[in-house]
Amino acid sequence: MDTSTSTYQLIEKEIIPQLNFGTQDVLSDKAAQTKRLHDLDRASLLGNGYQGKVELTFKVASGEILRVRTTIWQADKQFATIKAGVTIPTSAILAVEFF
């Protein structure tokens, strides 16, 4: 699946708290999961140091794939925290795109 394309709907970060997320990891490959954590860590350094934004592509419980352009303030194996304390489960994130 090519998650780096802009074919998925770009949403505002304020909508995220209203979304439902699945319990299964959207990435089944361990190497992809490791890369995701590395990318999220890099994104949080960028966000805290330079207020740099990234684009997250993620999957909600309904199966819909969405994107959000935001600053990552903190990320770990459970959650990625963006502005205003909004969180996205790390297991729902398909890709982190830097630009």
Sequence and secondary structure as in RCSB ss.txt:
>XXXX:A:sequence
MDTSTSTYQLIEKEIIPQLNFGTQDVLSDKAAQTKRLHDLDRASLLGNGYQGKVELTFKVASGEILRVRTTIWQA
DKQFATIKAGVTIPTSAILAVEFF
>XXXX:A:secstr
  TTSTTSEEE GGGGGG    SS S   HHHHHHHHHHHHHHHHHHHHH   EEEEEE TTS EEEEEE EEEE
 SSEEEEGGG EEEGGGEEEEEE 
